[in-house]
Amino acid sequence: MIKNKRYIYIIIFTLLLIITHIIVHTYDRNGILSETSIQFFIDTIIHKNIEYSQDYIRNHVPASSHRFQGHWLRLIKHYISLPLDGGYGSHKLALLAALILTSNSGGPILEMGCGYHSTNFLHQIAVNEQKRFVLSTDTDYEWILKFKTNMSSSLHQFRFINLISEWNGIGNDRSRWSIVLVDHKPGERRVLDIIRLVNMTDI
């Protein structure tokens, strides 16, 4: 009987440790017992799918409650590996927010300048999950092939920019873009293209 009780205590203690670890590493430590944090804890138990947190963010912007922050943190942990590799990929946070906030419109996305931290990210979320059109462009043909070989489809197209002057026409084939990510070469072109496309995109 005593031996059985000891096993029960060990199991209970282990469960408490696991729960404490989850709470401490998931929620705002200063607001663990706040009503919104408790509600978020309940949310994530009842609604295990990540889409629930995406819907919550879309429907509660702007907000700054612990519950809102909890859902945003959940999305970051789901989609972004932290810490960042030498600071690379810091734009993923802004890109994730843009993808979530514009997902209801399902609008097209223009990526000016391919990269491991943007092209793969857009393909995963925008193309595979949200079924949105993405046009990825770059001035380096060998570089663009790294992505095109495995990702090219009717929803994800790639375009090689042979001459710098060709940037002048990129994005003009659509009246409006949902997101335009400007990260292309040469760097001095970026300001020109931001000015050119600013009234043709939501973000």
Residue frames as a rotation matrix with the C-alpha (Angstrom) as fourth column:
MET 1
0.567 0.824 0.000 0.00
0.824 -0.567 0.000 0.00
0.000 0.000 -1.000 0.00
ILE 2
0.500 -0.481 -0.720 2.80
0.102 -0.793 0.601 2.42
-0.860 -0.374 -0.348 0.96
LYS 3
-0.562 -0.750 0.348 4.69
0.389 0.131 0.912 1.45
-0.729 0.648 0.219 -2.19
ASN 4
-0.123 0.628 0.768 1.61
0.987 -0.002 0.160 2.20
0.101 0.778 -0.620 -4.35
LYS 5
0.797 0.414 -0.440 1.18
0.505 -0.857 0.108 5.60
-0.333 -0.308 -0.891 -2.67
ARG 6
-0.008 -0.896 -0.444 4.78
0.116 -0.442 0.890 6.45
-0.993 -0.045 0.107 -3.43
TYR 7
-0.645 -0.176 0.744 4.21
0.716 0.200 0.668 5.71
-0.266 0.964 -0.003 -7.13
ILE 8
0.382 0.875 0.297 1.11
0.913 -0.407 0.024 7.90
0.141 0.262 -0.955 -7.11
TYR 9
0.669 -0.196 -0.717 3.05
0.248 -0.850 0.464 10.76
-0.700 -0.488 -0.521 -5.49
ILE 10
-0.443 -0.894 0.064 5.83
0.290 -0.075 0.954 10.40
-0.849 0.441 0.292 -8.04
ILE 11
-0.378 0.395 0.837 3.32
0.923 0.095 0.372 10.52
0.067 0.914 -0.401 -10.91
ILE 12
0.707 0.694 -0.136 1.54
0.707 -0.702 0.093 13.57
-0.031 -0.162 -0.986 -9.46
PHE 13
0.356 -0.670 -0.652 4.83
0.158 -0.644 0.748 15.35
-0.921 -0.369 -0.123 -8.80
THR 14
-0.627 -0.602 0.495 6.02
0.539 0.123 0.833 14.62
-0.563 0.789 0.247 -12.35
LEU 15
0.028 0.745 0.667 2.77
0.972 -0.175 0.154 15.95
0.231 0.644 -0.729 -13.81
LEU 16
0.807 0.247 -0.536 3.06
0.448 -0.847 0.286 19.13
-0.384 -0.471 -0.794 -11.73
LEU 17
-0.138 -0.943 -0.303 6.62
0.208 -0.327 0.922 19.64
-0.968 0.064 0.241 -12.96
ILE 18
-0.594 -0.035 0.804 5.50
0.791 0.154 0.592 19.23
-0.144 0.987 -0.064 -16.57
ILE 19
0.454 0.857 0.245 2.57
0.868 -0.487 0.095 21.64
0.201 0.170 -0.965 -16.14
THR 20
0.627 -0.297 -0.720 4.80
0.272 -0.783 0.560 24.20
-0.730 -0.547 -0.410 -14.39
HIS 21
-0.481 -0.862 0.157 7.39
0.403 -0.058 0.913 23.92
-0.779 0.503 0.375 -17.16
ILE 22
-0.298 0.455 0.839 4.73
0.939 -0.017 0.343 24.48
0.170 0.890 -0.423 -19.84
ILE 23
0.740 0.651 -0.172 3.26
0.673 -0.718 0.178 27.50
-0.007 -0.247 -0.969 -18.05
VAL 24
0.391 -0.664 -0.637 6.60
0.213 -0.608 0.765 29.13
-0.895 -0.435 -0.096 -17.31
HIS 25
-0.648 -0.746 0.152 7.85
0.278 -0.046 0.959 28.71
-0.709 0.664 0.237 -20.88
THR 26
-0.449 0.549 0.705 4.59
0.871 0.092 0.483 29.64
0.201 0.831 -0.520 -22.60
TYR 27
0.547 0.812 0.201 3.01
0.703 -0.577 0.416 32.48
0.454 -0.086 -0.887 -20.69
ASP 28
0.064 -0.435 0.898 3.94
-0.191 -0.889 -0.417 35.88
0.980 -0.145 -0.139 -19.33
ARG 29
-0.434 -0.325 -0.840 5.44
0.632 0.555 -0.541 35.16
0.642 -0.766 -0.035 -15.92
ASN 30
-0.998 0.063 0.015 3.99
-0.057 -0.741 -0.669 38.35
-0.031 -0.668 0.743 -14.46
GLY 31
-0.368 0.925 -0.092 0.51
-0.930 -0.368 0.018 37.45
-0.017 0.093 0.996 -15.59
ILE 32
-0.915 -0.046 -0.401 0.22
-0.115 0.982 0.151 33.70
0.387 0.185 -0.903 -15.05
LEU 33
-0.691 0.663 -0.288 -2.74
0.657 0.410 -0.633 34.05
-0.302 -0.627 -0.718 -12.71
SER 34
-0.712 0.471 -0.521 -4.47
-0.490 -0.864 -0.111 36.84
-0.503 0.177 0.846 -14.63
GLU 35
0.187 0.914 0.359 -7.85
-0.197 0.393 -0.898 36.07
-0.962 0.098 0.253 -16.12
THR 36
0.655 0.066 -0.753 -6.63
-0.739 -0.151 -0.656 36.51
-0.157 0.986 -0.050 -19.69
SER 37
-0.425 -0.878 -0.219 -3.68
-0.892 0.447 -0.061 34.17
0.152 0.169 -0.974 -19.18
ILE 38
-0.581 0.317 0.750 -5.93
-0.227 0.821 -0.523 31.52
-0.782 -0.474 -0.405 -17.69
GLN 39
0.535 0.831 -0.154 -8.33
-0.334 0.041 -0.942 31.98
-0.776 0.555 0.299 -20.61
PHE 40
0.268 -0.533 -0.802 -5.45
-0.952 -0.017 -0.306 31.57
0.150 0.846 -0.512 -23.07
PHE 41
-0.744 -0.541 0.392 -4.35
-0.624 0.772 -0.120 28.40
-0.238 -0.334 -0.912 -21.24
ILE 42
-0.101 0.815 0.570 -7.90
-0.052 0.568 -0.821 27.05
-0.994 -0.112 -0.015 -21.63
ASP 43
0.582 0.302 -0.755 -7.96
-0.691 -0.305 -0.655 28.16
-0.429 0.903 0.031 -25.29
THR 44
-0.137 -0.776 -0.615 -4.86
-0.964 0.247 -0.097 26.16
0.227 0.580 -0.782 -26.15
ILE 45
-0.779 -0.036 0.626 -6.13
-0.299 0.898 -0.321 23.05
-0.551 -0.438 -0.710 -24.38
ILE 46
0.172 0.949 0.262 -9.54
0.027 0.262 -0.965 23.12
-0.985 0.173 0.019 -26.07
HIS 47
0.967 0.144 -0.210 -8.32
-0.179 -0.203 -0.963 24.41
-0.181 0.969 -0.170 -29.44
LYS 48
0.376 -0.879 0.293 -5.13
0.287 0.411 0.865 22.51
-0.881 -0.241 0.406 -30.19
ASN 49
0.302 -0.264 0.916 -4.92
0.953 0.104 -0.285 23.54
-0.020 0.959 0.283 -33.86
ILE 50
-0.597 -0.695 -0.400 -2.79
0.665 -0.708 0.237 26.57
-0.448 -0.125 0.885 -34.72
GLU 51
-0.542 0.457 0.705 -5.58
0.538 -0.456 0.709 28.02
0.646 0.764 0.001 -36.89
TYR 52
0.494 0.746 -0.447 -7.45
0.823 -0.234 0.518 29.02
0.282 -0.624 -0.729 -33.73
SER 53
0.056 -0.570 -0.820 -4.59
0.662 -0.594 0.458 31.30
-0.748 -0.568 0.344 -32.69
GLN 54
-0.848 -0.327 0.417 -4.42
0.528 -0.466 0.710 32.73
-0.037 0.822 0.568 -36.22
ASP 55
-0.057 0.926 0.373 -8.15
0.667 -0.243 0.704 33.54
0.743 0.289 -0.604 -36.09
TYR 56
0.512 0.225 -0.829 -7.77
0.836 -0.352 0.421 35.08
-0.197 -0.909 -0.368 -32.65
ILE 57
-0.469 -0.775 -0.424 -4.97
0.580 -0.632 0.514 37.39
-0.666 -0.004 0.746 -33.85
ARG 58
-0.774 0.197 0.602 -6.93
0.514 -0.362 0.778 38.44
0.371 0.911 0.179 -36.96
ASN 59
0.141 0.985 0.104 -10.07
0.622 -0.170 0.764 39.21
0.770 -0.042 -0.636 -34.94
HIS 60
0.742 0.143 -0.655 -8.40
0.659 -0.338 0.672 41.07
-0.125 -0.930 -0.345 -32.07
VAL 61
-0.460 -0.880 0.116 -5.99
0.884 -0.443 0.147 43.50
-0.078 0.170 0.982 -33.77
PRO 62
-0.257 -0.947 0.192 -5.04
-0.277 -0.118 -0.954 45.93
0.926 -0.298 -0.233 -32.33
ALA 63
0.882 0.472 -0.013 -4.77
-0.126 0.263 0.956 44.43
0.454 -0.842 0.292 -28.86
SER 64
-0.140 -0.975 0.170 -2.20
-0.533 -0.070 -0.843 44.09
0.835 -0.209 -0.510 -26.11
SER 65
0.625 0.445 0.641 -3.79
-0.778 0.292 0.556 41.70
0.060 -0.846 0.529 -23.61
HIS 66
-0.327 -0.718 0.614 -1.95
-0.733 0.603 0.314 38.73
-0.596 -0.348 -0.724 -22.15
ARG 67
0.300 0.530 0.793 -4.32
0.115 0.805 -0.582 36.50
-0.947 0.266 0.181 -24.10
PHE 68
0.971 0.017 -0.240 -3.44
-0.224 -0.303 -0.926 38.22
-0.088 0.953 -0.290 -27.39
GLN 69
0.187 -0.982 -0.020 0.27
-0.982 -0.187 -0.028 38.04
0.024 0.025 -0.999 -26.58
GLY 70
-0.147 -0.183 0.972 -0.10
-0.451 0.887 0.099 34.36
-0.880 -0.424 -0.213 -25.69
HIS 71
0.719 0.474 0.508 -1.64
0.241 0.516 -0.822 33.52
-0.652 0.713 0.257 -29.07
TRP 72
0.830 -0.479 -0.286 1.04
-0.525 -0.497 -0.691 35.54
0.189 0.724 -0.664 -30.88
LEU 73
-0.091 -0.887 0.453 3.77
-0.942 0.224 0.249 33.75
-0.323 -0.404 -0.856 -28.93
ARG 74
0.190 0.257 0.948 2.18
-0.072 0.966 -0.248 30.42
-0.979 -0.021 0.202 -29.81
LEU 75
0.976 0.202 0.082 2.30
0.076 0.035 -0.996 31.30
-0.204 0.979 0.018 -33.52
ILE 76
0.466 -0.878 -0.111 5.92
-0.869 -0.430 -0.247 32.43
0.169 0.211 -0.963 -33.30
LYS 77
-0.206 -0.558 0.804 6.94
-0.713 0.649 0.267 29.18
-0.670 -0.518 -0.531 -31.59
HIS 78
0.485 0.496 0.721 5.03
0.106 0.785 -0.611 27.17
-0.868 0.372 0.328 -34.19
TYR 79
0.965 0.065 0.254 6.49
0.258 -0.063 -0.964 28.82
-0.047 0.996 -0.078 -37.30
ILE 80
0.606 -0.756 0.248 9.87
-0.445 -0.580 -0.682 30.30
0.660 0.303 -0.688 -36.34
SER 81
0.545 -0.526 -0.653 12.91
0.714 0.700 0.032 28.50
0.440 -0.484 0.757 -34.93
LEU 82
0.695 -0.312 0.648 14.48
-0.476 -0.875 0.090 30.57
0.539 -0.371 -0.756 -32.17
PRO 83
0.214 -0.196 -0.957 17.08
0.000 -0.980 0.201 31.78
-0.977 -0.043 -0.210 -31.56
LEU 84
0.965 0.128 -0.227 17.68
-0.203 -0.177 -0.963 33.11
-0.163 0.976 -0.145 -35.05
ASP 85
0.544 -0.792 0.276 20.80
0.814 0.578 0.053 31.90
-0.201 0.196 0.960 -36.84
GLY 86
-0.499 -0.863 -0.083 23.23
0.834 -0.504 0.225 34.79
-0.236 0.043 0.971 -36.37
GLY 87
-0.451 0.394 -0.801 20.40
-0.034 -0.904 -0.426 37.30
-0.892 -0.165 0.421 -36.65
TYR 88
-0.952 0.124 -0.280 19.42
-0.284 -0.015 0.959 36.14
0.115 0.992 0.049 -40.12
GLY 89
-0.536 0.819 -0.206 15.70
0.544 0.521 0.658 35.86
0.646 0.241 -0.724 -40.73
SER 90
-0.846 0.200 -0.495 14.69
0.364 -0.463 -0.808 38.64
-0.390 -0.864 0.319 -38.34
HIS 91
-0.750 0.588 -0.304 12.12
-0.661 -0.637 0.397 39.77
0.039 0.499 0.866 -40.92
LYS 92
-0.756 0.467 -0.458 10.20
0.275 0.862 0.426 36.51
0.594 0.196 -0.780 -40.35
LEU 93
-0.644 0.527 -0.555 8.29
0.612 -0.080 -0.787 38.06
-0.459 -0.846 -0.270 -37.43
ALA 94
-0.477 0.449 -0.756 6.97
-0.466 -0.858 -0.216 40.92
-0.746 0.249 0.618 -39.57
LEU 95
-0.729 0.164 -0.664 6.33
-0.603 0.304 0.737 38.56
0.323 0.938 -0.123 -42.49
LEU 96
-0.816 0.450 -0.362 4.40
0.536 0.823 -0.186 36.14
0.215 -0.346 -0.913 -40.27
ALA 97
-0.489 0.641 -0.592 2.21
0.272 -0.532 -0.802 38.98
-0.829 -0.553 0.085 -38.99
ALA 98
-0.521 0.249 -0.817 1.59
-0.747 -0.596 0.294 40.19
-0.414 0.763 0.496 -42.55
LEU 99
-0.848 0.160 -0.505 0.68
-0.215 0.767 0.604 36.67
0.484 0.621 -0.617 -43.75
ILE 100
-0.703 0.604 -0.375 -1.79
0.699 0.491 -0.520 36.14
-0.130 -0.628 -0.767 -40.91
LEU 101
-0.412 0.542 -0.733 -3.43
0.102 -0.772 -0.628 39.57
-0.906 -0.333 0.263 -41.12
THR 102
-0.361 0.256 -0.897 -3.95
-0.864 -0.455 0.217 39.36
-0.352 0.853 0.385 -44.91
SER 103
-0.960 -0.137 0.243 -4.87
-0.064 0.956 0.286 35.68
-0.272 0.259 -0.927 -45.13
ASN 104
-0.159 0.978 0.134 -8.64
0.320 0.179 -0.930 36.27
-0.934 -0.106 -0.342 -45.29
SER 105
0.355 0.260 -0.898 -8.25
-0.645 -0.628 -0.436 38.25
-0.677 0.734 -0.055 -48.52
GLY 106
0.481 -0.232 0.845 -6.13
0.417 0.909 0.012 35.49
-0.771 0.347 0.534 -50.05
GLY 107
0.918 -0.073 -0.389 -4.36
-0.326 -0.695 -0.640 38.10
-0.224 0.715 -0.662 -52.14
PRO 108
0.756 -0.654 0.000 -1.15
0.451 0.521 -0.725 37.52
0.475 0.548 0.689 -54.13
ILE 109
0.758 -0.599 -0.258 2.36
0.061 -0.329 0.942 38.04
-0.649 -0.730 -0.213 -52.75
LEU 110
0.813 -0.574 0.092 5.40
0.006 -0.149 -0.989 39.47
0.582 0.805 -0.118 -54.54
GLU 111
0.723 -0.675 -0.146 8.84
0.328 0.150 0.933 38.51
-0.608 -0.722 0.330 -53.22
MET 112
0.866 -0.495 0.068 11.61
-0.209 -0.483 -0.851 40.72
0.454 0.722 -0.521 -54.60
GLY 113
-0.185 -0.962 0.201 14.80
-0.839 0.048 -0.541 38.84
0.511 -0.269 -0.816 -53.75
CYS 114
0.639 0.411 -0.651 14.80
-0.133 0.892 0.433 35.16
0.758 -0.190 0.624 -52.81
GLY 115
-0.358 -0.779 0.515 16.28
-0.768 -0.067 -0.636 33.76
0.530 -0.624 -0.574 -49.61
TYR 116
-0.680 0.034 -0.732 16.19
0.250 0.950 -0.188 30.75
0.689 -0.311 -0.654 -47.31
HIS 117
-0.842 0.298 -0.449 14.37
0.437 -0.111 -0.893 32.76
-0.316 -0.948 -0.036 -44.66
SER 118
-0.458 0.728 -0.510 11.75
-0.601 -0.676 -0.426 34.26
-0.655 0.111 0.747 -46.94
THR 119
-0.373 0.308 -0.875 11.16
-0.840 0.289 0.460 31.98
0.394 0.906 0.151 -49.94
ASN 120
-0.780 0.058 -0.623 10.87
0.202 0.966 -0.163 28.81
0.593 -0.253 -0.765 -47.85
PHE 121
-0.852 0.438 -0.285 8.73
0.197 -0.236 -0.951 30.66
-0.484 -0.867 0.115 -45.30
LEU 122
-0.398 0.707 -0.584 6.35
-0.825 -0.554 -0.109 32.02
-0.401 0.439 0.804 -47.95
HIS 123
-0.497 0.180 -0.849 6.11
-0.543 0.699 0.466 28.62
0.677 0.692 -0.250 -49.61
GLN 124
-0.896 0.103 -0.432 5.27
0.365 0.726 -0.583 26.92
0.253 -0.680 -0.688 -46.31
ILE 125
-0.617 0.656 -0.435 2.61
0.313 -0.303 -0.900 29.35
-0.722 -0.691 -0.018 -45.13
ALA 126
-0.313 0.517 -0.797 1.29
-0.675 -0.711 -0.197 31.30
-0.669 0.476 0.571 -48.12
VAL 127
-0.422 0.094 -0.902 1.38
-0.826 0.369 0.425 28.51
0.373 0.925 -0.078 -50.73
ASN 128
-0.793 0.016 -0.609 0.96
0.074 0.995 -0.070 25.26
0.605 -0.101 -0.790 -48.79
GLU 129
-0.744 0.488 -0.457 -1.33
0.598 0.181 -0.781 26.44
-0.299 -0.854 -0.426 -45.98
GLN 130
-0.289 0.642 -0.710 -3.14
-0.039 -0.749 -0.661 29.51
-0.957 -0.163 0.242 -47.31
LYS 131
-0.025 0.228 0.973 -3.21
0.874 0.478 -0.090 28.49
-0.486 0.848 -0.211 -51.00
ARG 132
0.711 0.194 -0.676 -2.12
-0.005 -0.960 -0.281 31.95
-0.704 0.203 -0.681 -52.15
PHE 133
0.793 -0.428 0.432 -0.20
0.519 0.105 -0.848 32.95
0.318 0.898 0.305 -55.26
VAL 134
0.568 -0.711 -0.415 3.47
0.053 -0.472 0.880 33.90
-0.822 -0.522 -0.230 -54.73
LEU 135
0.872 -0.426 0.241 5.82
0.240 -0.057 -0.969 35.36
0.427 0.903 0.052 -57.34
SER 136
0.621 -0.749 -0.232 9.47
0.267 -0.077 0.961 35.07
-0.737 -0.658 0.152 -56.27
THR 137
0.925 -0.295 0.241 12.05
0.135 -0.340 -0.931 37.09
0.356 0.893 -0.275 -58.22
ASP 138
0.583 -0.794 -0.174 15.84
0.163 -0.095 0.982 37.42
-0.796 -0.601 0.074 -58.14
THR 139
0.693 -0.419 -0.587 18.85
-0.712 -0.527 -0.465 38.61
-0.114 0.740 -0.663 -60.17
ASP 140
-0.448 -0.869 0.212 20.93
-0.839 0.490 0.235 35.47
-0.308 -0.072 -0.949 -59.50
TYR 141
0.188 0.578 -0.794 19.86
-0.844 0.509 0.170 32.62
0.503 0.638 0.583 -61.79
GLU 142
-0.464 -0.431 -0.773 21.76
-0.017 0.877 -0.479 29.88
0.885 -0.210 -0.415 -59.91
TRP 143
-0.977 0.101 0.185 20.30
-0.200 -0.161 -0.967 31.13
-0.068 -0.982 0.177 -56.63
ILE 144
-0.212 0.974 -0.082 16.74
-0.956 -0.224 -0.188 31.16
-0.201 0.038 0.979 -57.92
LEU 145
-0.036 0.139 -0.990 17.14
-0.564 0.815 0.135 27.58
0.825 0.563 0.049 -59.22
LYS 146
-0.930 -0.351 -0.106 17.79
-0.095 0.508 -0.856 26.38
0.355 -0.786 -0.506 -55.65
PHE 147
-0.643 0.755 0.124 14.17
-0.320 -0.118 -0.940 27.22
-0.696 -0.644 0.318 -54.84
LYS 148
-0.086 0.647 -0.758 12.48
-0.985 -0.169 -0.033 26.85
-0.150 0.744 0.652 -58.22
THR 149
-0.671 -0.286 -0.685 13.46
-0.500 0.856 0.133 23.19
0.548 0.431 -0.717 -58.62
ASN 150
-0.861 0.274 -0.428 11.42
0.464 0.768 -0.442 22.03
0.207 -0.579 -0.789 -55.62
MET 151
-0.590 0.611 -0.528 8.81
0.322 -0.421 -0.848 24.75
-0.740 -0.670 0.052 -55.24
SER 152
-0.874 0.203 -0.441 7.65
-0.464 -0.617 0.636 25.83
-0.143 0.761 0.633 -58.69
SER 153
-0.571 0.779 0.262 3.90
0.743 0.625 -0.239 25.37
-0.350 0.058 -0.935 -59.26
SER 154
-0.125 0.613 0.780 0.85
0.704 -0.499 0.505 27.26
0.699 0.613 -0.369 -60.50
LEU 155
0.858 0.473 -0.201 0.68
0.456 -0.522 0.720 28.93
0.236 -0.710 -0.664 -57.07
HIS 156
0.561 -0.738 -0.375 4.40
0.038 -0.430 0.902 29.62
-0.827 -0.520 -0.213 -56.71
GLN 157
0.845 -0.243 0.477 6.13
0.501 0.046 -0.864 31.06
0.188 0.969 0.161 -59.76
PHE 158
0.245 -0.867 -0.434 9.72
0.495 -0.273 0.825 32.23
-0.834 -0.416 0.362 -60.17
ARG 159
0.934 0.038 0.354 11.15
0.331 -0.461 -0.823 34.92
0.132 0.886 -0.444 -62.41
PHE 160
0.048 -0.989 -0.138 14.80
0.923 -0.010 0.385 35.60
-0.383 -0.146 0.912 -63.18
ILE 161
0.921 0.165 -0.353 15.72
0.078 -0.966 -0.248 39.28
-0.382 0.201 -0.902 -63.50
ASN 162
0.429 -0.781 0.453 18.50
0.903 0.367 -0.222 39.47
0.007 0.505 0.863 -66.09
LEU 163
-0.404 -0.510 0.760 18.85
0.526 -0.809 -0.263 43.26
0.748 0.294 0.595 -66.33
ILE 164
-0.819 0.045 -0.572 18.52
0.508 -0.408 -0.759 45.79
-0.268 -0.912 0.311 -63.50
SER 165
-0.848 0.495 -0.190 16.08
-0.531 -0.790 0.308 47.77
0.002 0.362 0.932 -65.64
GLU 166
-0.523 0.668 -0.529 13.69
0.091 0.661 0.745 44.77
0.847 0.342 -0.406 -65.61
TRP 167
-0.744 0.258 -0.616 12.81
0.653 0.088 -0.752 45.61
-0.140 -0.962 -0.234 -62.00
ASN 168
-0.895 0.380 -0.232 10.81
-0.393 -0.919 0.009 48.53
-0.210 0.100 0.973 -63.46
GLY 169
-0.344 0.797 -0.495 8.17
-0.692 0.141 0.708 46.12
0.634 0.587 0.503 -64.74
ILE 170
-0.744 0.030 -0.668 8.04
0.329 0.886 -0.328 43.64
0.582 -0.464 -0.668 -61.85
GLY 171
-0.705 0.554 -0.443 4.67
0.512 -0.034 -0.858 43.74
-0.490 -0.832 -0.259 -60.15
ASN 172
-0.716 0.403 -0.570 2.97
-0.541 -0.836 0.089 45.78
-0.440 0.372 0.817 -62.86
ASP 173
-0.823 0.383 -0.419 1.07
-0.145 0.571 0.808 42.78
0.549 0.726 -0.414 -64.22
ARG 174
-0.239 0.774 -0.587 -1.39
0.915 0.381 0.129 42.95
0.324 -0.506 -0.800 -61.30
SER 175
0.194 0.396 0.898 -3.50
0.124 -0.918 0.378 45.87
0.973 0.038 -0.227 -60.19
ARG 176
0.413 -0.023 0.911 -2.91
-0.840 -0.396 0.371 45.05
0.352 -0.918 -0.183 -56.53
TRP 177
-0.293 -0.551 -0.782 -0.71
0.049 0.808 -0.587 42.86
0.955 -0.210 -0.210 -54.32
SER 178
0.808 0.539 -0.238 -1.54
0.219 0.100 0.971 41.76
0.547 -0.837 -0.037 -50.81
ILE 179
0.715 -0.679 -0.165 2.12
0.091 -0.143 0.986 41.74
-0.693 -0.720 -0.041 -49.67
VAL 180
0.776 -0.628 0.052 5.31
0.010 -0.070 -0.998 42.95
0.630 0.775 -0.048 -51.36
LEU 181
0.768 -0.618 -0.167 8.57
0.335 0.164 0.928 41.88
-0.546 -0.768 0.333 -49.70
VAL 182
0.877 -0.473 0.087 11.40
-0.210 -0.539 -0.816 44.14
0.433 0.697 -0.572 -50.87
ASP 183
0.616 -0.715 0.330 14.82
-0.267 0.205 0.942 42.55
-0.741 -0.668 -0.065 -50.31
HIS 184
0.829 -0.196 0.524 16.45
0.542 0.515 -0.664 42.49
-0.140 0.835 0.533 -53.75
LYS 185
-0.121 -0.942 -0.313 19.71
0.464 -0.333 0.821 43.57
-0.877 -0.046 0.478 -55.34
PRO 186
-0.522 -0.853 0.006 21.13
0.495 -0.309 -0.812 46.05
0.695 -0.421 0.583 -55.93
GLY 187
-0.402 0.335 -0.852 20.26
0.893 -0.064 -0.446 47.65
-0.204 -0.940 -0.274 -52.59
GLU 188
-0.854 0.012 -0.521 19.81
-0.018 -1.000 0.005 51.12
-0.520 0.014 0.854 -54.08
ARG 189
-0.780 0.619 -0.088 16.90
-0.049 0.079 0.996 49.79
0.624 0.781 -0.031 -56.19
ARG 190
-0.576 0.573 -0.582 14.85
0.801 0.537 -0.265 49.05
0.161 -0.619 -0.769 -53.09
VAL 191
-0.562 0.354 -0.748 13.82
0.221 -0.807 -0.548 52.64
-0.798 -0.473 0.375 -52.37
LEU 192
-0.798 0.230 -0.558 12.80
-0.596 -0.442 0.670 53.14
-0.093 0.867 0.490 -56.01
ASP 193
-0.683 0.534 -0.499 10.67
0.078 0.732 0.677 49.99
0.727 0.423 -0.541 -56.03
ILE 194
-0.592 0.494 -0.637 9.08
0.761 0.083 -0.643 50.76
-0.265 -0.865 -0.425 -52.66
ILE 195
-0.603 0.342 -0.720 7.99
-0.261 -0.938 -0.227 54.15
-0.754 0.051 0.655 -54.02
ARG 196
-0.783 0.242 -0.573 6.80
-0.576 0.066 0.815 52.51
0.235 0.968 0.088 -57.26
LEU 197
-0.552 0.516 -0.655 4.75
0.208 0.846 0.491 49.78
0.807 0.135 -0.575 -55.57
VAL 198
-0.994 0.063 -0.092 3.58
0.081 -0.159 -0.984 51.42
-0.077 -0.985 0.153 -52.34
ASN 199
-0.427 0.891 -0.155 0.12
-0.780 -0.450 -0.435 52.23
-0.458 -0.065 0.887 -53.73
MET 200
-0.032 0.371 -0.928 -0.26
-0.790 0.560 0.251 48.80
0.613 0.741 0.275 -55.31
THR 201
-0.416 -0.188 -0.890 0.00
0.245 0.919 -0.309 46.69
0.876 -0.347 -0.336 -52.15
ASP 202
0.717 0.696 0.019 -1.76
0.102 -0.132 0.986 46.29
0.689 -0.705 -0.166 -48.81
ILE 203
0.853 -0.521 0.038 1.48
-0.079 -0.057 0.995 45.63
-0.516 -0.852 -0.090 -46.90
